[in-house]
């Protein structure tokens, strides 16, 4: 019987391998959506439906927010399988328009472009369609697919869809929040299918699941028979779907495979038309991990611990003295509500120990003592060690840990005790400002506050004169505030209705008088701020422009109007602006982990997988700027300082709004030198035409910096041959000694095939002749393995 089952498995697997989907759309029936068609979120039925009625594309609402997506239409749950704007909910009254030139745009209620959903790079789009397999396509008049949603999955794949190397799909943030979460699934170049978490400490293996199928490269395939398998480039395959479920899945069931917010990759089925004897709901066919979700690596982020609820679902809890990084999403982790103890620092009576029963953080020990130690000795050992934040005591053994801690779990009857050290002084336990803290009350000596005036009035309430004075002041301030908020006729429309218009006073209060400087750029200084209560208590980065050029006002307005309509996962989002008198200020989202420069060149080397994900994120962000915006944007100053990292270490390109904006009928421009030494292509020095290839050059340099974890120019190097990174890497490549670049980076050394490919792409990008450099789109294709990478010529460009 086992032999028969094995034969059956191989039979179905080989059927699947022989039909790996590539151009999935051609064989599907479809109803054309003609150019010029549109949908409104206010329509009674704001969606287009596939011929069978099984899938719909259009506006969907989740947790009160508006998204554009694809979902199963004929089931009660209307399950989303793809989302265009998961990280940027659409405004009420938005529309989706298939333009006459073949682009699919999301526009706000004022018909101003909110984002580009789909855009064929080679044009010739004649119509669109939502197919019966759940794929949305832009197609030519002959039916050739020019763009398809199957090539841009979010957290789900469907039958007929496949996933190539280094093309991750990201889980949602939580059960109710569909925005990008911390877990992602991808096929590695070595043929391993992995689920990883993106905000792990740099020295931690962030793998939550591995198929353990190393060897030749491969693709993850979900074929139309309901089989999920890994198809290897050498012709072999590895089946993931259980063999006993294969015959029952081919007909009569809807199917999907989704990476969950808990880090588990699951295959689901749902009976069609009432088929099946069970409840009409999604049934799990296969899971990547059979254990409880609390055993998934990174489930509760940093410093939190996981405990299963009564329904078996995971919940994340912060220990005493810690608070949630994001209270609305407990899976993001926890942060201390008191300052970290400094070394050397106060010990002994200054701290106490709080105890948690049956809780453990099983990894990240920096010290272990087991000389038949009792609990009291373990407590004292942690209190007297300035590095110790938590000690785990169990069976005469004491493990000391420092933050950040990870993989915390509540394990019933484990006899583990977590001994948490915190200050004895209650004043030290005041919660530290979080990313969503309010600006009010943070700034000492805040000026012109109506609340302070009201307090003064109450204090002097016995004096009628004082009360009249207070009323006068309040009326004056209110009038001044209203006046300062007024805008010129048509200004809001010109600058984009998606953005908030701030007054200078509001931003001055939010930044405590522009006190906390985050950095300086070529156009101004960036300060950290916290918005007021009515604006959501949100941390922001406030950029005060102070070096505008002669037509600086025009450049400012250009940045506001363009960035306000530019949305991509790997671009920093502009939230608002101030255009009051001589003040020109931009308000951006605040990114917790700062710049790529500080992350990459710090004391601790980031993990290899983190660096790989950053490479792909930067490449995709630049591709969007060059080829997918309504008008091409050349950044002109790509460098690690202009690449920021969010809470999940997802890279986001900043400062692109101050680059030269090209109109659609232009291919190049001449402009003043704006780049940064070391990242500048030779065109700048030769006063040649500046094209998007200058960004490609800069990307190539950054790619090498990320691979090697060193700056592109280090003149203090003992060996002069390695001072200039581009030349040194090329020498190592020619000598077949790329291992010299890794400096004992074991994970990268074990992935030398991918290292070599990335080095070759970087050397192509840094060619002196711009015509030899690839476009960013082709660079992404080479990195992903969709295009072969040939051996590059020796670069002779200006690397310094």
Residue pairs with C-beta under 8 A, 6 or more apart in sequence:
5 243
5 244
8 243
8 246
9 239
9 243
9 246
12 225
12 227
12 239
12 243
12 246
13 227
13 229
13 237
13 239
14 237
15 223
15 225
16 221
16 223
16 225
16 227
16 229
16 231
16 237
17 221
17 229
17 231
17 235
17 237
19 223
19 224
20 162
20 219
20 221
20 223
20 231
21 150
21 160
21 161
21 162
21 221
21 223
22 162
23 145
24 133
24 135
24 145
24 148
24 150
24 160
24 161
25 129
25 131
25 135
25 137
25 139
25 145
25 148
25 150
26 143
26 145
28 131
28 132
28 133
28 135
29 51
29 52
29 131
29 132
30 50
30 51
30 129
30 130
30 131
30 132
30 137
31 50
31 51
31 129
32 127
32 128
32 129
33 48
33 98
33 127
33 128
33 129
33 130
34 98
34 127
35 98
35 99
35 100
35 101
35 102
35 125
35 126
35 127
36 97
36 98
36 99
36 100
37 97
37 98
37 128
38 95
38 96
38 97
38 98
39 46
39 47
39 48
39 58
39 59
39 95
39 96
40 46
40 59
40 93
40 94
40 95
41 59
41 66
41 90
41 92
41 93
41 94
41 95
42 92
42 93
43 59
46 58
46 59
47 56
47 57
47 58
47 59
47 60
48 56
48 57
48 58
48 130
49 55
49 56
49 57
49 73
49 130
50 56
50 73
50 129
50 130
50 131
50 132
50 134
51 132
52 132
53 73
53 74
54 72
54 73
54 74
54 132
54 134
54 254
55 70
55 71
55 72
55 73
55 81
55 130
55 131
55 132
55 133
55 134
56 70
56 71
56 73
56 130
57 68
57 69
57 70
57 130
57 136
58 68
58 69
58 96
59 66
59 67
59 68
59 90
59 94
59 96
60 66
60 67
60 68
60 69
60 71
60 78
60 80
61 67
62 80
62 176
62 178
63 176
63 177
63 178
65 89
66 89
66 90
66 91
66 92
66 94
67 80
67 83
67 84
67 85
67 86
67 89
67 90
67 178
68 83
68 84
68 85
68 90
68 96
68 106
68 117
69 80
69 81
69 82
69 83
69 84
70 80
70 81
70 82
70 130
70 134
70 136
70 149
71 78
71 79
71 80
71 81
72 78
72 79
72 81
72 134
72 254
72 256
72 270
74 272
75 254
75 270
75 280
76 280
77 281
77 282
79 256
79 282
80 156
80 178
81 134
81 156
81 158
81 256
82 134
82 136
82 149
82 152
82 153
82 154
82 156
83 154
83 178
84 106
84 115
84 117
85 106
85 114
85 115
85 117
85 567
86 154
86 172
86 178
86 179
86 180
87 179
87 180
87 567
87 569
88 114
88 115
88 567
88 573
90 106
90 108
90 114
91 108
91 109
91 114
91 497
91 498
92 109
93 108
93 109
94 106
94 107
94 108
94 109
94 114
95 106
95 107
95 111
96 104
96 105
96 106
96 107
96 117
97 104
97 105
97 107
98 104
98 128
99 105
101 123
101 125
102 119
102 120
102 123
102 124
102 125
102 126
102 138
102 146
103 116
103 118
103 119
103 120
103 125
103 630
104 116
104 117
104 118
104 119
104 128
104 138
105 113
105 114
105 115
105 116
105 117
105 630
106 113
106 114
106 115
106 116
106 117
107 113
107 114
108 114
108 497
108 498
109 497
110 493
110 497
112 493
112 496
112 497
112 498
112 565
113 565
113 630
114 498
114 565
114 567
115 565
115 566
115 567
115 568
116 628
116 629
116 630
118 136
118 138
118 147
118 149
119 147
119 627
119 628
120 138
120 146
120 147
121 627
121 628
121 777
122 146
123 146
124 140
124 141
124 146
125 138
125 139
125 140
125 146
125 147
126 139
126 140
126 141
127 138
127 139
127 141
128 136
128 137
128 138
128 139
129 136
129 137
129 139
130 136
131 137
133 158
133 159
133 160
133 161
133 224
134 149
134 158
135 148
135 149
135 150
135 158
135 160
135 161
136 148
136 149
137 145
137 146
137 147
137 148
137 149
138 145
138 146
138 147
138 148
139 145
139 146
140 146
150 158
150 160
150 161
153 161
153 163
153 169
154 169
154 170
155 169
155 170
155 171
155 172
155 258
155 259
156 169
156 256
156 257
156 258
157 163
157 169
157 220
157 222
157 256
157 257
158 222
158 255
158 256
158 257
159 222
159 223
159 224
159 225
159 226
159 255
160 222
160 223
160 224
161 222
162 219
162 220
162 221
162 222
162 231
163 169
163 185
163 186
163 187
163 219
163 220
163 221
164 187
164 219
164 784
164 785
164 786
165 186
165 187
165 188
165 189
165 217
165 218
165 219
165 784
165 785
166 186
166 187
166 188
166 189
166 612
166 616
166 783
166 784
166 785
167 186
167 187
167 784
168 184
168 185
168 186
168 613
168 616
169 184
169 185
169 186
169 259
170 180
170 181
170 183
170 184
170 259
171 181
171 182
171 183
171 184
171 185
171 258
171 259
171 260
171 261
171 262
171 263
172 178
172 179
172 180
172 181
172 260
172 261
173 179
173 180
173 181
173 182
173 261
173 329
173 331
173 332
174 181
174 261
174 329
174 330
174 331
175 261
175 313
177 328
177 329
180 569
180 648
180 650
181 261
181 331
181 648
182 197
182 198
182 199
182 298
182 301
182 331
182 332
182 648
183 195
183 196
183 197
183 198
183 208
183 259
183 260
183 261
183 262
183 263
183 298
184 195
184 196
184 197
184 198
184 259
184 613
185 193
185 194
185 195
185 259
185 265
186 193
186 194
186 196
187 193
187 217
187 218
187 219
187 220
187 230
188 194
188 751
188 754
189 217
189 751
189 753
189 754
189 757
189 785
190 214
190 215
190 217
190 751
190 753
190 754
191 213
191 214
191 215
191 216
191 217
191 218
191 230
191 232
191 233
192 210
192 211
192 212
192 213
192 214
193 209
193 210
193 211
193 213
193 220
193 230
193 240
194 207
194 208
194 209
194 210
194 211
195 207
195 208
195 209
195 259
195 263
195 264
195 265
195 288
196 206
196 207
196 208
196 609
197 206
197 208
197 263
197 297
197 298
198 206
198 610
198 613
198 648
198 649
198 650
199 298
199 301
199 302
199 333
199 647
199 648
199 649
200 206
200 298
200 406
200 607
200 610
201 302
201 364
201 404
201 406
202 604
202 605
202 606
202 607
202 610
203 604
203 607
204 363
204 364
204 406
204 607
205 297
205 607
206 297
206 298
206 607
206 609
206 610
207 297
207 609
208 263
208 289
208 296
208 297
208 298
209 263
209 264
209 265
209 288
209 289
209 296
211 230
211 238
211 240
213 230
213 232
213 238
215 232
215 234
216 232
216 233
216 234
216 236
217 232
217 233
217 785
218 230
218 231
218 232
218 233
219 230
219 231
220 228
220 229
220 230
220 231
221 227
221 228
221 229
221 230
221 231
222 228
222 255
222 257
223 229
224 250
225 246
225 249
225 250
226 241
226 245
226 246
226 249
226 250
226 253
226 255
226 269
226 285
227 239
227 241
227 246
227 249
228 239
228 240
228 241
228 257
228 267
228 286
229 237
229 238
229 239
229 240
229 241
230 237
230 238
230 240
231 237
232 238
240 267
240 286
241 249
241 267
241 285
241 286
242 285
242 286
245 285
245 286
249 255
249 269
249 285
252 271
252 272
252 273
252 275
252 276
253 269
253 270
253 271
253 272
253 275
253 276
254 269
254 270
254 271
254 272
255 267
255 268
255 269
255 270
255 285
256 267
256 268
256 282
257 265
257 266
257 267
257 268
258 265
258 266
258 268
259 265
260 266
261 331
262 293
262 296
262 299
262 314
262 331
263 289
263 293
263 296
263 297
263 298
263 299
264 287
264 288
264 289
264 293
264 296
265 287
265 288
266 284
266 285
266 286
266 287
266 288
267 284
267 285
267 286
267 287
268 282
268 283
268 284
268 285
269 282
269 283
269 285
270 280
270 281
270 282
270 283
271 278
271 280
274 280
289 295
289 296
292 308
292 312
292 314
293 299
293 306
293 308
293 313
293 314
294 306
294 307
294 308
294 314
294 409
294 410
295 409
297 407
298 406
298 407
299 306
299 314
299 316
299 331
299 407
300 306
300 314
300 316
300 317
300 330
300 331
300 333
300 334
300 408
301 316
301 325
301 331
301 332
301 333
301 334
301 406
302 333
302 334
302 335
302 403
302 404
302 405
302 406
303 318
303 319
303 322
303 333
303 334
303 335
303 336
303 403
303 404
303 405
303 406
303 408
304 316
304 317
304 318
304 319
304 322
304 324
304 330
304 333
304 334
304 408
305 316
305 317
305 319
305 356
305 359
305 361
305 408
305 409
305 410
306 314
306 315
306 316
306 317
306 408
306 409
306 410
307 314
307 315
307 316
307 317
307 409
307 410
308 314
308 315
308 410
309 315
315 330
316 330
316 331
316 333
316 334
317 330
317 410
318 324
318 334
319 334
319 354
319 356
319 359
319 390
319 418
319 420
320 354
320 356
320 420
320 422
321 336
321 337
321 338
321 354
321 420
321 422
321 429
322 334
322 335
322 336
322 337
323 334
323 335
323 337
323 431
323 434
324 330
324 332
324 333
324 334
325 332
325 333
325 334
325 335
325 434
325 435
325 647
326 332
326 435
326 436
327 436
332 647
333 404
335 432
335 434
336 389
336 403
336 432
337 429
337 430
337 431
337 432
338 422
338 423
338 428
338 429
338 430
338 432
339 428
339 432
340 389
340 403
341 351
341 386
341 389
341 421
342 386
343 386
343 387
344 386
345 386
347 383
347 384
347 386
348 383
348 384
349 424
350 423
350 424
350 425
351 383
351 421
351 422
351 423
351 424
352 421
352 422
352 423
352 424
353 379
353 382
353 383
353 419
353 420
353 421
354 419
354 420
354 422
355 417
355 418
355 419
355 420
356 417
356 418
356 420
357 416
357 417
358 410
358 411
358 412
358 413
358 414
358 415
358 416
358 417
359 408
359 409
359 410
359 411
359 416
359 417
359 418
360 392
360 394
360 408
360 409
360 411
360 414
360 416
360 418
361 390
361 392
361 401
361 405
361 406
361 407
361 408
361 409
361 418
362 407
362 409
363 406
363 407
364 401
364 402
364 404
364 405
364 406
365 399
365 400
365 401
366 387
366 400
366 401
366 402
367 385
367 388
367 399
367 400
368 397
368 398
368 399
368 400
369 378
369 381
369 397
369 398
369 400
370 396
370 397
370 398
372 396
373 381
373 393
373 396
373 397
373 398
374 396
375 393
375 417
375 419
377 398
378 391
378 393
378 398
378 419
379 391
379 419
381 388
381 391
381 398
381 400
382 388
382 390
382 391
382 398
382 400
382 419
382 421
383 421
385 400
387 400
387 402
388 400
388 401
388 402
388 421
389 401
389 402
389 403
389 405
389 420
389 421
390 400
390 401
390 403
390 405
390 418
390 419
390 420
390 421
391 398
391 399
391 400
391 401
391 418
391 419
391 421
392 398
392 399
392 401
392 416
392 417
392 418
392 419
393 399
393 416
393 417
393 419
394 414
394 415
394 416
394 417
395 415
422 428
422 429
423 429
433 442
433 530
435 538
435 539
435 590
435 592
436 536
436 537
436 538
436 539
437 530
437 537
437 539
438 530
438 531
438 532
438 533
438 537
439 509
439 510
439 512
439 529
439 530
439 531
439 532
439 537
440 446
440 451
440 509
440 532
440 533
442 512
442 530
443 509
443 512
443 513
443 515
444 512
446 452
446 509
446 512
448 477
448 505
449 509
450 474
450 477
450 478
453 470
453 473
453 474
453 477
454 470
454 474
456 466
456 470
457 466
457 467
457 470
457 471
460 466
460 467
460 470
461 467
481 503
481 505
484 503
484 504
484 505
484 580
485 501
485 503
487 501
487 579
491 501
491 579
492 501
494 557
494 561
495 501
495 557
495 560
495 561
495 564
495 577
495 579
496 560
496 561
496 564
496 565
498 564
498 565
499 560
499 564
499 574
499 575
499 576
499 577
500 535
500 575
500 576
500 577
500 587
501 576
501 577
501 578
501 579
502 576
502 577
502 578
502 585
502 587
503 578
503 580
504 578
504 580
504 581
504 583
504 585
506 532
506 578
507 529
507 542
507 578
507 585
507 587
508 514
509 532
510 529
510 530
510 531
510 532
510 540
510 542
511 527
511 528
511 529
511 542
512 529
514 525
514 527
514 542
514 544
515 527
516 527
516 528
517 525
517 526
517 527
517 528
518 526
518 527
518 528
518 541
518 594
519 525
519 526
519 595
519 641
520 526
521 543
521 641
521 642
521 655
522 547
522 637
522 658
522 674
523 543
523 545
523 546
523 547
523 548
523 655
523 658
524 543
524 544
524 545
524 546
524 547
525 543
525 544
525 546
526 541
526 542
526 543
526 544
527 541
527 542
527 543
527 544
528 539
528 540
528 541
528 542
528 590
529 539
529 540
529 541
529 542
529 587
530 537
530 538
530 539
530 540
531 537
531 538
531 539
531 540
538 590
539 590
540 575
540 587
540 588
540 589
540 590
541 587
541 588
541 589
541 590
541 591
542 585
542 586
542 587
542 588
543 585
543 586
543 587
543 588
544 583
544 584
544 585
545 552
545 556
545 584
545 585
545 586
548 555
548 556
548 584
549 555
552 584
553 584
555 658
556 577
556 579
556 584
557 579
558 657
558 661
559 574
559 586
559 657
559 658
560 574
560 577
560 579
560 586
560 657
562 629
562 631
562 633
562 657
562 661
563 574
563 656
563 657
564 574
565 630
566 629
566 633
567 573
568 620
568 621
568 624
568 628
569 617
569 620
569 621
569 650
569 652
570 617
570 618
570 620
570 621
570 624
570 650
570 651
570 652
570 653
571 621
571 624
571 625
571 652
571 653
571 656
572 588
572 589
572 591
572 644
572 652
572 653
572 654
573 588
573 589
573 652
574 586
574 587
574 588
574 657
575 587
575 588
575 589
576 586
576 587
577 585
577 586
577 587
578 584
578 585
578 587
586 657
588 654
591 644
591 645
591 646
591 647
591 652
592 645
592 646
592 647
593 599
593 644
593 645
593 646
593 647
593 649
594 644
594 645
595 640
595 641
595 642
595 643
595 644
595 645
596 614
596 640
596 641
596 643
596 644
596 645
596 651
596 702
596 706
597 639
597 640
597 641
597 643
599 606
599 645
599 649
600 606
600 611
600 640
600 705
600 706
600 709
601 640
601 709
601 710
601 711
605 709
605 745
606 614
606 709
607 747
608 745
608 747
608 748
608 751
609 747
610 649
611 706
611 707
611 709
612 754
613 649
613 650
614 643
614 645
614 649
614 651
614 706
615 703
615 706
615 758
615 783
616 780
616 783
616 784
617 650
617 651
617 652
618 643
618 651
618 653
618 699
618 702
619 699
619 776
619 779
619 780
619 783
620 780
621 651
621 652
621 653
622 635
622 638
622 653
622 695
622 696
622 699
622 776
623 776
623 777
623 779
623 780
625 632
625 633
625 634
625 635
625 653
625 656
625 695
626 632
626 633
626 634
626 692
626 695
626 775
626 776
626 777
627 775
627 776
627 777
630 664
631 661
631 662
631 663
631 664
632 662
632 664
632 692
633 656
633 659
633 661
633 662
634 659
634 660
634 662
634 669
634 690
634 691
634 692
634 694
634 695
635 642
635 653
635 655
635 656
635 659
635 695
635 698
636 659
636 660
636 671
636 674
636 675
636 690
636 694
636 695
637 655
637 659
637 674
637 675
637 676
637 679
637 698
638 653
638 679
638 695
638 698
638 699
638 702
639 676
639 678
639 679
639 698
639 702
640 702
640 705
641 676
642 653
642 654
642 655
643 651
643 652
643 653
643 654
643 702
644 651
644 652
644 654
645 651
645 652
646 652
659 674
660 669
660 671
660 690
662 668
662 669
667 691
668 689
668 690
668 691
669 689
669 690
670 687
670 689
670 690
671 690
673 680
673 684
675 681
675 684
675 694
675 698
677 713
677 800
678 701
678 711
678 712
678 713
678 799
678 800
679 697
679 698
679 701
679 702
679 712
680 694
680 697
680 698
680 798
681 693
681 694
681 696
681 697
681 698
681 770
681 797
681 798
682 688
682 768
682 797
682 798
683 689
683 690
683 691
683 693
683 694
683 770
684 690
684 694
685 798
688 770
691 770
692 775
692 776
693 770
693 773
693 775
694 770
695 776
696 765
696 770
696 773
696 774
696 775
696 776
696 779
697 765
697 766
697 770
697 773
697 797
699 765
699 776
699 779
700 726
700 761
700 762
700 763
700 764
700 765
700 766
700 773
701 712
701 725
701 726
701 762
701 765
701 766
701 799
703 758
703 761
703 762
703 765
704 712
704 725
704 726
704 729
704 759
704 762
704 766
705 711
705 712
705 725
707 729
707 741
707 748
707 755
707 758
707 759
707 762
708 725
708 729
708 741
708 742
708 743
709 743
709 745
710 725
711 725
712 724
712 725
712 726
712 799
713 723
713 724
713 725
713 799
713 800
714 722
714 723
714 725
715 723
717 723
721 727
721 728
721 731
722 728
724 799
724 800
725 799
726 763
726 766
726 795
726 797
726 799
727 795
727 799
729 741
729 759
729 762
729 763
730 763
730 794
730 795
732 738
732 740
732 741
733 756
733 759
733 760
733 763
734 794
738 752
738 755
738 756
738 759
739 749
739 752
741 755
741 759
742 748
742 749
742 755
748 755
757 782
757 783
757 785
757 789
758 783
760 782
760 789
760 790
760 791
760 792
761 774
761 779
761 782
761 783
761 789
763 792
763 795
764 772
764 773
764 774
764 779
764 782
764 789
764 792
765 773
765 774
765 779
766 773
766 795
766 797
766 799
767 773
767 792
767 793
767 795
767 797
768 795
768 796
768 797
768 798
772 793
774 782
778 787
781 787
782 788
782 789
